[in-house]
């Protein structure tokens, strides 16, 4: 969200054929700027801060201001995220799921959600937790092989929590 409309247009024009998309090049509330730039370049704008709600996504799609949608499950939860996926499907806009510093357990939830919808066809951001931001909460770690996170096969989220660690970090009220 650092570029002015003019700078976003320059950068995106210069990077046509080099990048697949650009996430929120301009301030989120600049709807007209996003619409203008999107109509003048082939690089799609990936939404994030401009699409916090289902209504936001609908509005951006109607404007023709975005070409790809980013979902963050902690922000919109499963129910609203599902509605966003369906909106994107109706508009034939691809979706990706990204993280917001989730634990490995939260990551498993995002992975299960992303695996449930064909419209979530863009590469997703699922490895944030491996950057040693905290303790693992799962008995067995999620597996990344050949650049892809494998979908756990167990019930529910497909993973088993390490209840001793969960209790270790629990806060009593």
C-alpha positions in Angstrom: 0.0 0.0 0.0 3.0 2.3 -0.5 2.5 3.5 -4.1 0.6 6.4 -5.4 -1.7 5.7 -8.4 1.0 7.0 -10.8 3.8 5.0 -9.2 1.7 1.8 -9.0 0.9 2.2 -12.7 4.6 2.7 -13.5 5.8 -0.3 -11.4 3.1 -2.7 -12.6 3.6 -1.7 -16.3 7.3 -2.3 -15.9 6.8 -5.7 -14.3 4.2 -7.0 -16.8 5.4 -10.5 -17.8 7.7 -10.7 -14.8 5.3 -11.0 -11.8 2.0 -12.8 -11.5 0.3 -10.2 -9.4 0.9 -7.3 -7.0 -0.7 -7.2 -3.6 -2.4 -4.0 -2.6 -0.1 -1.6 -4.4 -2.1 1.5 -3.3 -3.8 2.5 -0.1 -6.8 0.3 0.5 -9.4 3.1 0.4 -8.3 4.3 -3.0 -11.0 2.5 -4.9 -10.9 4.7 -8.0 -7.1 4.5 -8.2 -7.2 0.7 -7.9 -9.9 0.5 -10.6 -7.9 2.9 -12.9 -4.7 0.9 -12.5 -6.4 -2.4 -12.9 -7.9 -1.3 -16.2 -4.6 -0.2 -17.6 -2.2 -3.1 -16.8 -2.3 -6.9 -17.3 -0.8 -7.6 -13.8 -3.7 -8.4 -11.5 -4.1 -6.7 -8.2 -4.2 -9.1 -5.3 -6.6 -7.9 -2.7 -5.8 -7.9 1.1 -6.5 -4.8 3.1 -9.2 -3.7 0.7 -11.2 -6.8 1.2 -11.8 -7.3 5.0 -15.4 -8.2 4.6 -17.7 -10.0 2.2 -19.2 -6.6 1.2 -15.6 -5.3 0.5 -14.9 -8.2 -1.8 -18.2 -7.7 -3.6 -17.5 -4.0 -4.1 -14.0 -4.5 -5.4 -15.2 -7.2 -7.8 -18.0 -4.9 -9.0 -15.5 -2.1 -9.6 -13.2 -4.3 -11.6 -10.4 -3.3 -9.2 -9.0 -6.7 -8.3 -8.0 -9.7 -10.2 -7.1 -12.0 -7.3 -8.5 -12.4 -3.8 -6.4 -13.1 -0.6 -8.2 -14.7 2.3 -6.8 -14.7 5.9 -8.8 -17.2 7.9 -8.1 -15.5 11.3 -9.6 -12.3 9.9 -12.7 -13.7 8.3 -13.2 -17.1 9.8 -14.5 -20.2 8.0 -18.1 -18.9 7.4 -17.2 -15.5 5.9 -14.2 -16.9 4.0 -16.5 -19.5 2.4 -18.8 -16.6 1.2 -15.8 -14.8 -0.2 -14.7 -17.9 -2.1 -18.2 -18.2 -3.6 -18.1 -14.5 -4.6 -14.8 -15.1 -6.3 -16.1 -18.2 -8.0 -19.0 -16.2 -9.4 -16.6 -13.6 -10.8 -14.1 -16.2 -12.0 -11.4 -14.7 -9.8 -8.7 -16.9 -8.3 -8.2 -17.1 -4.6 -5.2 -17.7 -2.3 -5.1 -18.2 1.5 -2.4 -16.5 3.5 -1.4 -16.6 7.1 -1.2 -14.0 9.9 1.4 -15.6 12.1 -0.6 -18.6 13.0 0.7 -21.5 15.0 1.1 -24.9 13.3 -2.4 -25.8 14.5 -3.8 -22.6 12.9 -1.8 -23.4 9.8 -3.5 -26.9 9.6 -6.9 -25.2 9.8 -6.0 -22.8 6.9 -4.6 -25.8 4.9 -7.8 -27.8 5.3 -9.9 -24.8 4.2 -7.7 -24.1 1.2 -7.9 -27.7 0.1 -11.7 -27.7 0.2 -12.3 -25.3 -2.7 -11.3 -25.5 -6.3 -11.5 -21.7 -6.6 -8.5 -21.5 -4.2 -6.1 -22.1 -7.1 -3.3 -19.7 -6.4 -0.2 -20.7 -4.4 -1.0 -20.2 -0.7 1.3 -18.9 2.0 1.4 -21.7 4.6 4.9 -21.9 6.0 5.1 -18.8 8.2 5.2 -20.8 11.4 8.4 -22.6 10.4 10.4 -19.4 10.9 10.8 -20.3 14.5 8.2 -17.9 15.9 7.2 -20.1 18.7 6.7 -23.6 20.0 4.9 -26.3 18.0 1.5 -27.3 19.3 1.1 -30.5 17.3 2.3 -34.0 18.2 3.6 -34.4 14.6 4.7 -31.5 12.5 3.1 -30.5 9.3 5.1 -31.8 6.3 6.5 -29.7 3.5 7.7 -31.7 0.5 8.9 -30.4 -2.8 7.6 -26.9 -1.9 4.1 -28.2 -1.0 2.5 -28.7 2.4 1.0 -32.1 2.6 -2.6 -32.3 3.8 -2.8 -34.3 7.0 -5.1 -37.3 6.7 -6.6 -37.5 10.2 -10.1 -36.4 11.3 -11.0 -32.8 11.9 -8.0 -30.6 11.1 -6.1 -33.8 10.4 -3.7 -33.2 13.2 -3.4 -34.1 16.9 -2.6 -31.3 19.4 0.1 -31.8 21.9 -2.1 -31.2 24.9 0.8 -30.8 27.4 2.0 -27.8 25.3 -1.5 -26.5 25.0 -1.9 -26.6 28.8 1.6 -25.0 29.2 0.5 -21.9 27.2 -3.1 -21.8 28.5 -4.2 -18.7 30.4 -6.4 -19.1 33.4 -9.2 -16.6 33.8 
